[in-house]
Amino acid sequence: MAKKQSFGEKVLAAKLSQRKMAKVIIAHKASHGATKFKEAMVESEQVKDFLSTNRA
């Protein structure tokens, strides 16, 4: 049988406090023509800032 989920104040507070992350992959072209990829895990609110600082 499936366990019943309780939605008390503790559970809702824990759910809201979890950090939401996004995986960002950026491609860089090397001088000899090869393409390299950089992966990073970033908080979802900071994705635009991360992209703007790491684009070439």
Rosetta constraint file for C-alpha pairs under 8 A:
AtomPair CA 6 CA 11 HARMONIC 7.25 0.50
AtomPair CA 7 CA 11 HARMONIC 5.73 0.50
AtomPair CA 7 CA 12 HARMONIC 6.34 0.50
AtomPair CA 8 CA 12 HARMONIC 6.35 0.50
AtomPair CA 9 CA 13 HARMONIC 6.01 0.50
AtomPair CA 10 CA 14 HARMONIC 6.14 0.50
AtomPair CA 11 CA 15 HARMONIC 6.14 0.50
AtomPair CA 12 CA 16 HARMONIC 6.21 0.50
AtomPair CA 13 CA 17 HARMONIC 6.18 0.50
AtomPair CA 14 CA 18 HARMONIC 6.55 0.50
AtomPair CA 19 CA 43 HARMONIC 6.96 0.50
AtomPair CA 20 CA 43 HARMONIC 5.86 0.50
AtomPair CA 20 CA 44 HARMONIC 5.75 0.50
AtomPair CA 21 CA 41 HARMONIC 6.41 0.50
AtomPair CA 21 CA 42 HARMONIC 5.54 0.50
AtomPair CA 21 CA 43 HARMONIC 4.34 0.50
AtomPair CA 21 CA 44 HARMONIC 5.11 0.50
AtomPair CA 22 CA 41 HARMONIC 5.68 0.50
AtomPair CA 22 CA 42 HARMONIC 5.34 0.50
AtomPair CA 22 CA 43 HARMONIC 5.92 0.50
AtomPair CA 22 CA 44 HARMONIC 5.33 0.50
AtomPair CA 22 CA 47 HARMONIC 7.45 0.50
AtomPair CA 23 CA 39 HARMONIC 7.02 0.50
AtomPair CA 23 CA 40 HARMONIC 5.81 0.50
AtomPair CA 23 CA 41 HARMONIC 4.63 0.50
AtomPair CA 23 CA 42 HARMONIC 6.38 0.50
AtomPair CA 24 CA 39 HARMONIC 5.72 0.50
AtomPair CA 24 CA 40 HARMONIC 5.30 0.50
AtomPair CA 24 CA 41 HARMONIC 6.24 0.50
AtomPair CA 24 CA 42 HARMONIC 7.10 0.50
AtomPair CA 24 CA 47 HARMONIC 7.70 0.50
AtomPair CA 25 CA 37 HARMONIC 6.50 0.50
AtomPair CA 25 CA 38 HARMONIC 5.56 0.50
AtomPair CA 25 CA 39 HARMONIC 4.53 0.50
AtomPair CA 25 CA 40 HARMONIC 6.57 0.50
AtomPair CA 26 CA 37 HARMONIC 5.60 0.50
AtomPair CA 26 CA 38 HARMONIC 5.17 0.50
AtomPair CA 26 CA 39 HARMONIC 6.57 0.50
AtomPair CA 26 CA 54 HARMONIC 7.91 0.50
AtomPair CA 26 CA 55 HARMONIC 7.60 0.50
AtomPair CA 27 CA 35 HARMONIC 6.59 0.50
AtomPair CA 27 CA 36 HARMONIC 5.73 0.50
AtomPair CA 27 CA 37 HARMONIC 4.49 0.50
AtomPair CA 27 CA 38 HARMONIC 6.38 0.50
AtomPair CA 28 CA 35 HARMONIC 5.70 0.50
AtomPair CA 28 CA 36 HARMONIC 5.15 0.50
AtomPair CA 28 CA 37 HARMONIC 6.08 0.50
AtomPair CA 28 CA 38 HARMONIC 7.62 0.50
AtomPair CA 28 CA 56 HARMONIC 7.79 0.50
AtomPair CA 29 CA 33 HARMONIC 6.32 0.50
AtomPair CA 29 CA 34 HARMONIC 5.92 0.50
AtomPair CA 29 CA 35 HARMONIC 4.50 0.50
AtomPair CA 29 CA 36 HARMONIC 6.19 0.50
AtomPair CA 30 CA 34 HARMONIC 5.31 0.50
AtomPair CA 30 CA 35 HARMONIC 5.97 0.50
AtomPair CA 30 CA 36 HARMONIC 7.04 0.50
AtomPair CA 42 CA 46 HARMONIC 6.57 0.50
AtomPair CA 42 CA 47 HARMONIC 6.35 0.50
AtomPair CA 42 CA 50 HARMONIC 7.77 0.50
AtomPair CA 43 CA 47 HARMONIC 6.72 0.50
AtomPair CA 46 CA 50 HARMONIC 6.19 0.50
AtomPair CA 47 CA 51 HARMONIC 6.16 0.50
AtomPair CA 48 CA 52 HARMONIC 6.15 0.50
AtomPair CA 49 CA 53 HARMONIC 6.28 0.50
AtomPair CA 50 CA 54 HARMONIC 6.16 0.50
AtomPair CA 51 CA 55 HARMONIC 5.95 0.50
